């Protein structure tokens, strides 16, 4: 079970505990964060409580715009995006995996956009998340 000794917002969970929980996907977690930091600087990190993760969630933002959210799980993590209508249209017209487009189409539309949470377990998943971040930031 994932455990976070800190309940304070914006205080990251203990590194060793996060690494143990993520397991082999810790390298993918780090790769995705590095990519976002180098591609969209300056990037801020904010940990927040989450009902679905004992660790909470990590929001990566540039200025006031959220790029993506990362939610640790046992042996993997979820990458979450909220896409506005322009970005949604671009994703639908792209070569994204069918499951990703289906998840977006099935997402309930809200004023801020459509939210999706995608399992991230492989290098191919990370490549997809990088493409989705590019679409989000361009639209």
Residue frames as a rotation matrix with the C-alpha (Angstrom) as fourth column:
UNK 1
0.579 0.815 0.000 0.00
0.815 -0.579 0.000 0.00
0.000 0.000 -1.000 0.00
UNK 2
-0.202 -0.588 0.784 1.20
0.494 -0.752 -0.436 3.49
0.846 0.299 0.442 -0.79
UNK 3
0.501 0.330 -0.801 1.71
0.864 -0.240 0.442 5.53
-0.047 -0.913 -0.405 2.34
UNK 4
-0.074 -0.472 0.879 2.46
0.341 -0.840 -0.422 9.21
0.937 0.268 0.223 2.73
UNK 5
-0.265 -0.087 -0.960 3.45
0.962 0.046 -0.269 10.44
0.067 -0.995 0.072 6.14
UNK 6
-0.927 -0.116 -0.356 2.67
0.158 -0.983 -0.092 14.02
-0.339 -0.142 0.930 5.13
UNK 7
-0.011 0.965 0.261 -0.83
0.963 0.080 -0.258 15.41
-0.270 0.248 -0.930 4.88
UNK 8
0.050 -0.036 -0.998 0.36
0.073 -0.997 0.040 18.96
-0.996 -0.075 -0.047 4.19
UNK 9
0.891 0.279 0.358 -0.26
0.379 -0.022 -0.925 20.24
-0.251 0.960 -0.126 0.69
UNK 10
0.823 -0.567 0.013 2.73
-0.338 -0.509 -0.792 21.00
0.456 0.648 -0.610 -1.50
UNK 11
0.051 -0.815 0.578 5.01
-0.902 0.211 0.377 18.79
-0.429 -0.540 -0.724 0.58
UNK 12
0.087 -0.007 -0.996 6.19
-0.775 0.628 -0.072 15.90
0.626 0.778 0.049 -1.57
UNK 13
0.966 0.227 0.120 5.98
-0.254 0.779 0.573 12.38
0.037 -0.584 0.811 -0.21
UNK 14
0.296 -0.900 0.321 9.18
-0.476 0.152 0.866 10.76
-0.828 -0.409 -0.384 0.98
UNK 15
0.063 -0.369 -0.927 11.31
-0.998 -0.028 -0.057 9.87
-0.005 0.929 -0.370 -2.04
UNK 16
-0.892 -0.452 0.011 12.09
-0.452 0.892 0.009 6.28
-0.014 0.003 -1.000 -1.03
UNK 17
-0.436 0.807 0.399 8.42
0.078 0.476 -0.876 5.51
-0.897 -0.351 -0.270 -0.32
UNK 18
0.443 0.566 -0.695 7.35
-0.626 -0.361 -0.692 6.97
-0.642 0.742 0.194 -3.66
UNK 19
-0.281 -0.647 -0.709 10.06
-0.951 0.285 0.117 5.02
0.127 0.707 -0.696 -5.48
UNK 20
-0.906 -0.014 0.424 9.01
-0.157 0.939 -0.305 1.77
-0.394 -0.343 -0.853 -3.75
UNK 21
-0.015 0.994 0.110 5.37
-0.034 0.109 -0.993 2.32
-0.999 -0.018 0.032 -4.68
UNK 22
0.496 0.202 -0.845 6.09
-0.770 -0.348 -0.535 3.19
-0.402 0.916 -0.017 -8.31
UNK 23
0.502 -0.364 0.785 8.54
0.235 0.931 0.281 0.33
-0.832 0.044 0.552 -8.68
UNK 24
-0.286 -0.662 0.693 9.94
0.819 0.208 0.536 0.00
-0.498 0.720 0.483 -12.19
UNK 25
0.356 0.498 0.790 7.85
0.857 -0.511 -0.064 2.96
0.372 0.700 -0.609 -13.38
UNK 26
0.562 -0.216 -0.799 9.78
0.465 -0.716 0.521 5.43
-0.684 -0.664 -0.302 -11.18
UNK 27
-0.578 -0.814 0.055 12.21
0.461 -0.269 0.846 6.01
-0.674 0.514 0.531 -14.08
UNK 28
-0.386 0.532 0.753 9.24
0.835 -0.145 0.530 6.76
0.391 0.834 -0.389 -16.37
UNK 29
0.663 0.591 -0.459 7.81
0.744 -0.584 0.324 9.16
-0.077 -0.557 -0.827 -13.76
UNK 30
0.135 -0.724 -0.676 11.15
0.343 -0.606 0.717 11.00
-0.930 -0.329 0.167 -13.61
UNK 31
-0.717 -0.406 0.567 11.48
0.636 -0.050 0.770 11.03
-0.284 0.913 0.294 -17.41
UNK 32
0.076 0.840 0.537 8.05
0.895 -0.295 0.336 12.58
0.440 0.455 -0.774 -17.89
UNK 33
0.743 0.152 -0.652 8.68
0.528 -0.732 0.430 15.24
-0.412 -0.664 -0.624 -15.24
UNK 34
-0.264 -0.923 -0.281 12.09
0.381 -0.367 0.849 16.11
-0.886 0.117 0.448 -16.78
UNK 35
-0.572 0.106 0.813 10.50
0.815 -0.033 0.578 16.39
0.089 0.994 -0.068 -20.21
UNK 36
0.530 0.837 0.135 7.79
0.792 -0.545 0.275 18.75
0.304 -0.039 -0.952 -18.97
UNK 37
0.570 -0.368 -0.735 10.34
0.414 -0.644 0.644 20.86
-0.710 -0.671 -0.215 -17.06
UNK 38
-0.488 -0.871 -0.051 12.68
0.360 -0.255 0.898 21.24
-0.795 0.420 0.438 -20.03
UNK 39
-0.576 0.320 0.752 9.98
0.797 0.015 0.604 21.72
0.182 0.947 -0.264 -22.68
UNK 40
0.278 0.825 0.493 7.66
0.543 -0.558 0.627 24.16
0.792 0.094 -0.603 -20.86
UNK 41
-0.432 -0.482 -0.762 9.75
0.900 -0.180 -0.396 26.17
0.054 -0.858 0.511 -18.37
UNK 42
-0.780 -0.495 0.383 9.29
-0.551 0.252 -0.796 27.48
0.297 -0.832 -0.469 -15.81
UNK 43
0.000 0.750 -0.661 7.35
-0.023 0.661 0.750 24.57
1.000 0.015 0.017 -14.33
UNK 44
-0.411 -0.039 0.911 6.03
-0.886 -0.218 -0.409 24.55
0.214 -0.975 0.055 -10.79
UNK 45
-0.565 0.190 -0.803 5.25
0.197 0.976 0.092 21.41
0.801 -0.107 -0.589 -8.80
UNK 46
-0.434 0.458 0.776 2.38
-0.873 -0.428 -0.235 21.27
0.224 -0.779 0.586 -6.33
UNK 47
-0.856 0.177 -0.485 1.39
0.259 0.960 -0.108 18.24
0.447 -0.218 -0.868 -4.31
UNK 48
-0.371 0.816 0.443 -2.28
-0.876 -0.466 0.126 18.10
0.309 -0.341 0.888 -3.28
UNK 49
-0.567 0.292 0.770 -4.43
-0.378 0.738 -0.558 15.65
-0.732 -0.608 -0.308 -1.40
UNK 50
-0.518 0.435 -0.736 -6.34
-0.716 0.250 0.652 13.09
0.467 0.865 0.182 -3.44
UNK 51
0.263 0.707 0.656 -9.21
-0.902 0.422 -0.093 10.81
-0.343 -0.567 0.749 -2.50
UNK 52
0.953 0.191 -0.237 -7.82
-0.285 0.832 -0.476 8.12
0.106 0.521 0.847 -4.79
UNK 53
0.312 -0.907 -0.282 -4.14
0.297 0.376 -0.878 8.12
0.902 0.190 0.387 -3.79
UNK 54
0.729 -0.107 -0.677 -2.56
0.681 0.001 0.733 8.01
-0.078 -0.994 0.073 -0.36
UNK 55
-0.371 -0.927 -0.060 0.31
0.886 -0.372 0.275 10.06
-0.278 0.049 0.959 -1.82
UNK 56
0.202 0.465 -0.862 -2.00
0.030 -0.883 -0.469 12.65
-0.979 0.069 -0.193 -3.31
UNK 57
0.638 -0.001 0.770 -1.34
0.761 0.150 -0.631 14.05
-0.115 0.989 0.096 -6.74
UNK 58
-0.318 -0.814 -0.486 1.39
0.495 -0.580 0.647 16.14
-0.809 -0.034 0.587 -8.29
UNK 59
0.808 0.567 0.160 0.31
0.469 -0.454 -0.757 19.04
-0.357 0.687 -0.633 -10.48
UNK 60
-0.418 -0.905 0.081 2.82
0.740 -0.288 0.608 20.39
-0.527 0.314 0.790 -13.00
UNK 61
0.700 0.714 -0.022 2.03
0.622 -0.624 -0.473 23.93
-0.352 0.317 -0.881 -14.15
UNK 62
-0.561 -0.730 0.391 3.51
0.813 -0.576 0.092 26.76
0.158 0.369 0.916 -16.14
UNK 63
-0.847 0.271 0.457 2.43
-0.334 -0.941 -0.060 30.04
0.413 -0.204 0.888 -14.60
UNK 64
-0.420 0.765 0.489 -1.27
-0.753 0.007 -0.658 29.56
-0.506 -0.644 0.573 -13.82
UNK 65
0.333 0.561 -0.758 -1.84
-0.909 0.406 -0.098 26.89
0.253 0.721 0.645 -16.48
UNK 66
0.205 -0.195 0.959 -1.88
-0.491 0.827 0.273 23.26
-0.846 -0.527 0.074 -15.41
UNK 67
-0.380 -0.416 -0.826 -0.02
-0.920 0.266 0.289 21.06
0.100 0.870 -0.483 -17.86
UNK 68
0.051 0.388 -0.920 -0.82
-0.192 0.908 0.372 17.69
0.980 0.158 0.121 -16.30
UNK 69
0.387 0.108 0.916 -1.35
-0.922 0.063 0.382 15.80
-0.016 -0.992 0.124 -13.06
UNK 70
-0.348 -0.500 -0.793 0.54
-0.384 0.848 -0.367 12.71
0.855 0.177 -0.487 -11.90
UNK 71
0.456 0.577 0.677 -1.12
-0.880 0.180 0.440 10.25
0.132 -0.796 0.590 -9.50
UNK 72
-0.629 -0.775 -0.054 1.10
-0.748 0.623 -0.227 7.53
0.210 -0.103 -0.972 -8.00
UNK 73
0.684 0.729 -0.018 -0.23
-0.705 0.668 0.240 3.98
0.187 -0.151 0.971 -7.88
UNK 74
0.305 -0.551 0.777 1.27
-0.349 0.694 0.630 0.64
-0.886 -0.463 0.020 -6.91
UNK 75
-0.156 -0.523 0.838 3.60
0.519 0.679 0.520 -0.30
-0.841 0.515 0.166 -9.78
UNK 76
-0.331 0.049 0.942 2.49
0.885 -0.330 0.328 2.49
0.327 0.943 0.066 -12.13
UNK 77
-0.665 0.219 -0.714 1.01
0.259 -0.830 -0.495 5.96
-0.701 -0.514 0.495 -12.19
UNK 78
0.316 0.798 0.513 -1.83
0.912 -0.105 -0.397 7.81
-0.263 0.593 -0.761 -13.80
UNK 79
-0.893 -0.434 -0.122 -1.27
0.370 -0.859 0.353 10.87
-0.258 0.270 0.928 -15.94
UNK 80
0.094 0.994 -0.053 -4.28
0.878 -0.108 -0.467 13.17
-0.470 -0.003 -0.883 -16.00
UNK 81
-0.936 -0.286 0.205 -5.10
0.352 -0.781 0.516 15.99
0.013 0.556 0.831 -18.40
UNK 82
0.114 0.950 -0.290 -7.94
0.496 -0.307 -0.812 18.45
-0.861 -0.052 -0.507 -18.78
UNK 83
-0.785 -0.373 0.494 -8.44
0.591 -0.215 0.777 19.40
-0.183 0.903 0.389 -22.42
UNK 84
-0.337 0.645 -0.686 -10.41
-0.335 -0.763 -0.553 22.41
-0.880 0.043 0.473 -23.64
UNK 85
0.636 0.729 0.251 -12.53
-0.016 0.338 -0.941 22.10
-0.771 0.595 0.227 -26.78
UNK 86
0.623 -0.467 -0.628 -9.71
-0.779 -0.296 -0.553 23.10
0.073 0.833 -0.548 -29.19
UNK 87
-0.468 -0.852 0.234 -7.30
-0.875 0.484 0.016 20.59
-0.127 -0.197 -0.972 -27.69
UNK 88
-0.087 0.533 0.841 -10.03
-0.210 0.816 -0.539 17.94
-0.974 -0.224 0.041 -27.63
UNK 89
0.864 0.432 -0.257 -10.60
-0.301 0.035 -0.953 18.42
-0.403 0.901 0.161 -31.37
UNK 90
0.197 -0.881 -0.430 -6.86
-0.950 -0.063 -0.306 18.12
0.242 0.469 -0.849 -32.06
UNK 91
-0.557 -0.377 0.740 -6.59
-0.625 0.777 -0.075 14.90
-0.547 -0.505 -0.668 -30.03
UNK 92
0.337 0.787 0.517 -9.58
-0.126 0.582 -0.804 13.42
-0.933 0.206 0.295 -31.86
UNK 93
0.927 0.020 -0.374 -7.97
-0.369 -0.115 -0.922 14.22
-0.062 0.993 -0.100 -35.23
UNK 94
0.062 -0.997 0.045 -4.54
-0.993 -0.057 0.106 12.89
-0.103 -0.052 -0.993 -34.17
UNK 95
0.113 -0.139 -0.984 -2.96
-0.406 0.897 -0.173 9.45
0.907 0.419 0.045 -34.35
UNK 96
-0.407 -0.199 0.891 -3.34
-0.913 0.067 -0.402 8.88
0.020 -0.978 -0.209 -30.61
UNK 97
-0.993 0.056 -0.106 -4.14
0.062 0.997 -0.049 5.32
0.103 -0.056 -0.993 -29.48
UNK 98
-0.361 0.933 0.001 -7.81
0.037 0.013 0.999 4.45
0.932 0.361 -0.039 -29.89
UNK 99
0.035 0.364 -0.931 -8.21
0.921 0.350 0.171 3.82
0.388 -0.863 -0.323 -26.13
UNK 100
-0.732 -0.360 -0.578 -7.01
0.575 -0.782 -0.242 7.37
-0.365 -0.509 0.780 -25.39
UNK 101
-0.890 0.444 0.098 -9.44
-0.259 -0.671 0.694 8.92
0.374 0.593 0.713 -27.88
UNK 102
-0.113 0.871 -0.478 -12.25
0.379 0.482 0.790 6.77
0.918 -0.092 -0.385 -26.49
UNK 103
-0.245 -0.041 -0.969 -11.43
0.969 -0.049 -0.243 7.89
-0.037 -0.998 0.051 -22.93
UNK 104
-0.947 -0.129 -0.293 -11.55
0.127 -0.992 0.028 11.51
-0.294 -0.011 0.956 -24.06
UNK 105
-0.659 0.752 -0.021 -14.82
-0.224 -0.170 0.960 11.02
0.718 0.637 0.280 -25.95
UNK 106
0.014 0.670 -0.743 -16.35
0.623 0.575 0.530 9.32
0.782 -0.470 -0.409 -22.90
UNK 107
-0.738 -0.359 -0.571 -15.20
0.674 -0.421 -0.607 12.08
-0.022 -0.833 0.553 -20.53
UNK 108
0.368 0.911 -0.187 -17.91
0.918 -0.388 -0.079 14.37
-0.144 -0.143 -0.979 -19.28
UNK 109
-0.266 -0.467 0.843 -17.50
0.602 -0.764 -0.233 17.94
0.753 0.446 0.484 -20.55
UNK 110
0.294 0.253 -0.922 -17.17
0.881 -0.447 0.158 20.63
-0.372 -0.858 -0.354 -17.89
UNK 111
0.981 0.099 -0.167 -16.58
0.050 -0.959 -0.278 24.37
-0.188 0.264 -0.946 -18.19
UNK 112
0.329 -0.936 -0.123 -12.80
-0.656 -0.320 0.684 23.84
-0.680 -0.144 -0.719 -17.84
UNK 113
-0.234 -0.379 -0.896 -12.78
-0.939 0.326 0.107 20.96
0.252 0.866 -0.432 -20.35
UNK 114
0.808 0.429 -0.403 -12.76
-0.376 0.903 0.207 17.18
0.453 -0.016 0.891 -20.46
UNK 115
0.102 -0.783 0.613 -10.64
-0.979 0.029 0.201 15.34
-0.176 -0.621 -0.764 -17.94
UNK 116
0.767 0.056 -0.639 -8.95
-0.259 0.938 -0.229 12.03
0.586 0.341 0.735 -18.58
UNK 117
0.295 -0.691 0.660 -6.73
-0.816 0.177 0.550 9.82
-0.497 -0.701 -0.512 -16.41
UNK 118
0.722 -0.118 -0.682 -4.47
-0.500 0.594 -0.631 7.48
0.479 0.796 0.370 -18.31
UNK 119
0.863 -0.454 0.222 -2.42
0.136 0.633 0.762 4.58
-0.487 -0.627 0.608 -16.96
UNK 120
0.582 -0.776 -0.242 1.28
-0.717 -0.350 -0.603 5.11
0.383 0.524 -0.761 -17.50
UNK 121
0.804 -0.223 0.551 3.30
-0.172 0.799 0.576 1.89
-0.568 -0.558 0.605 -17.37
UNK 122
0.390 -0.618 0.682 5.60
0.822 0.567 0.043 1.83
-0.414 0.544 0.730 -20.42
UNK 123
-0.621 -0.678 -0.394 7.94
0.338 -0.684 0.646 4.03
-0.708 0.268 0.654 -22.47
UNK 124
-0.711 0.445 0.545 5.27
0.567 -0.095 0.818 4.06
0.415 0.891 -0.185 -25.19
UNK 125
0.372 0.847 -0.379 2.77
0.914 -0.265 0.306 5.41
0.159 -0.460 -0.874 -22.63
UNK 126
0.048 -0.442 -0.896 5.24
0.529 -0.750 0.398 8.17
-0.848 -0.493 0.197 -21.72
UNK 127
-0.900 -0.356 0.250 5.67
0.382 -0.371 0.846 9.03
-0.209 0.857 0.470 -25.41
UNK 128
-0.182 0.923 0.339 1.88
0.787 -0.070 0.613 9.36
0.590 0.378 -0.713 -25.67
UNK 129
0.487 0.355 -0.798 1.78
0.823 -0.494 0.282 11.60
-0.294 -0.793 -0.533 -22.56
UNK 130
-0.487 -0.733 -0.475 4.46
0.426 -0.674 0.603 13.84
-0.762 0.091 0.641 -24.08
UNK 131
-0.824 0.249 0.510 2.39
0.468 -0.210 0.859 14.21
0.321 0.945 0.057 -27.28
UNK 132
0.214 0.966 -0.142 -0.73
0.869 -0.122 0.480 14.96
0.446 -0.226 -0.866 -25.25
UNK 133
0.167 -0.242 -0.956 1.14
0.695 -0.659 0.288 17.60
-0.700 -0.712 0.059 -23.24
UNK 134
-0.857 -0.514 0.016 2.27
0.349 -0.559 0.753 19.22
-0.379 0.651 0.658 -26.51
UNK 135
-0.430 0.792 0.434 -1.32
0.622 -0.089 0.778 19.31
0.655 0.604 -0.454 -27.78
UNK 136
0.411 0.588 -0.697 -2.54
0.912 -0.270 0.310 20.73
-0.006 -0.763 -0.647 -24.47
UNK 137
-0.082 -0.539 -0.838 0.09
0.545 -0.728 0.415 23.48
-0.834 -0.423 0.354 -24.43
UNK 138
-0.933 -0.266 0.245 -0.42
0.337 -0.397 0.854 24.41
-0.129 0.878 0.460 -28.09
UNK 139
-0.388 0.881 0.271 -4.18
0.325 -0.144 0.935 24.79
0.863 0.451 -0.230 -27.67
